[in-house]
Amino acid sequence: MLTEACRSSNATTQAPLVRVVEVSDDHLLVRWVEPGKCHYGEQKWRLGVASRNGYCVLSNRRIGRGEPAYRPTGRPRPRNYVAMIAVTAIEALYMAVARQID
């Protein structure tokens, strides 16, 4: 299981716990726990293009409009629908796991 905690720029708000459970070519399965707000045990995130500027919930890296990014999917629209995960954050997780195996 790939795991990374989300960083929050707002100290008064508890950051969600974000775990990448599974990775495929075009989607992720993510566990999202935001105490008192929402909990998604296995939420599907699809790879697409960012429609707005934002920040990666794993790395806090800036994601510019038009860059590839993963976004949560589902109907009704999930509460965390504005969240994004940068493709580079997933690549970095893979690199970290590969270094641990070697």
PyMOL commands that set and color helices and strands:
alter all, ss='L'
color gray80, all
select helices_A, chain A and resi 87-101
alter helices_A, ss='H'
color red, helices_A
select strands_A, chain A and resi 2-3+17-23+27-34+38-49+54-55+62-63+68-72+85-86
alter strands_A, ss='S'
color yellow, strands_A
deselect
rebuild
show_as cartoon
